[in-house]
Amino acid sequence: MHGMICIQGYSSETEKMFSVPANGDNKFLSYGIAENSLLLVDQNQPFEAGRLNIFRTSKIINGQKQLKISLELLEDAQYVGRVVLTINHYD
């Protein structure tokens, strides 16, 4: 089943946002981010230390550069946005 998740207050037409599933490294459990949590990333949000920032690293898996969450600036990676929402699905 494919579809759309609509969240009031966020418009994909006016804001540069994307979603990505979290991997299973479990480093951000205290933020509610578990394996396969869906992260909504706002590319218009500036970097902010202590917040859930997303970076594109040089590590390539399956032909794609990998994304990494960090609370701190990563000098060796490109900042791409900040997590503004996480969604967890429970069976």
C-alpha positions as CSV (number, residue, x, y, z in Angstrom):
1,M,0.0,0.0,0.0
2,H,1.4,3.4,-1.0
3,G,0.1,6.7,0.0
4,M,0.7,10.1,1.5
5,I,1.0,11.2,5.0
6,C,-0.4,14.7,5.4
7,I,0.6,16.7,8.4
8,Q,-1.1,20.0,9.0
9,G,1.3,22.9,9.2
10,Y,3.8,21.4,6.8
11,S,3.5,22.1,3.1
12,S,5.8,20.3,0.6
13,E,5.0,23.0,-2.0
14,T,6.5,25.9,0.0
15,E,9.1,24.1,2.1
16,K,12.0,22.0,1.1
17,M,11.4,18.8,3.1
18,F,12.1,15.1,2.7
19,S,11.6,12.0,4.8
20,V,14.0,9.2,5.5
21,P,13.9,6.1,7.7
22,A,16.3,5.9,10.6
23,N,18.8,3.1,10.7
24,G,19.2,0.7,13.6
25,D,22.2,2.2,15.4
26,N,19.9,3.4,18.3
27,K,22.1,6.4,19.2
28,F,19.0,8.7,19.5
29,L,16.6,6.6,21.5
30,S,16.2,9.3,24.1
31,Y,14.8,11.5,21.2
32,G,12.3,8.9,20.3
33,I,14.2,7.8,17.2
34,A,14.3,4.0,16.9
35,E,15.1,1.7,13.9
36,N,12.8,2.6,11.0
37,S,11.4,5.7,12.6
38,L,10.4,8.1,9.8
39,L,12.3,11.4,10.1
40,L,10.9,14.5,8.4
41,V,13.8,16.8,7.6
42,D,13.4,20.5,6.8
43,Q,16.2,21.7,4.5
44,N,15.3,25.4,5.2
45,Q,16.2,25.1,8.9
46,P,19.7,26.3,9.7
47,F,22.2,24.1,11.7
48,E,21.7,24.4,15.4
49,A,24.1,22.8,17.9
50,G,22.2,20.4,20.3
51,R,19.4,19.8,17.8
52,L,18.8,16.8,15.5
53,N,20.8,18.0,12.4
54,I,21.2,15.8,9.2
55,F,24.4,15.6,7.3
56,R,25.3,13.9,4.0
57,T,28.5,11.9,4.5
58,S,31.0,10.6,1.9
59,K,30.2,7.0,2.8
60,I,28.5,5.3,-0.1
61,I,26.1,2.3,0.3
62,N,24.2,1.0,-2.7
63,G,25.4,3.9,-4.8
64,Q,24.1,6.6,-2.5
65,K,25.9,8.9,0.0
66,Q,24.6,8.2,3.5
67,L,22.9,10.6,5.8
68,K,23.9,10.9,9.5
69,I,22.2,12.5,12.5
70,S,24.3,14.7,14.7
71,L,23.8,17.1,17.5
72,E,27.2,18.7,16.6
73,L,28.7,20.1,13.4
74,L,30.4,17.5,11.3
75,E,33.3,19.0,9.5
76,D,33.7,16.2,7.1
77,A,30.0,16.1,5.9
78,Q,27.6,18.5,4.2
79,Y,24.7,19.9,6.3
80,V,21.4,19.2,4.6
81,G,18.7,20.1,7.2
82,R,17.2,19.5,10.6
83,V,14.7,16.9,11.9
84,V,11.4,18.6,12.6
85,L,9.3,15.5,13.2
86,T,9.7,11.8,13.9
87,I,7.0,9.2,13.4
88,N,7.1,5.6,14.8
89,H,4.9,2.8,13.6
90,Y,3.9,0.0,15.9
91,D,2.4,-3.2,14.7
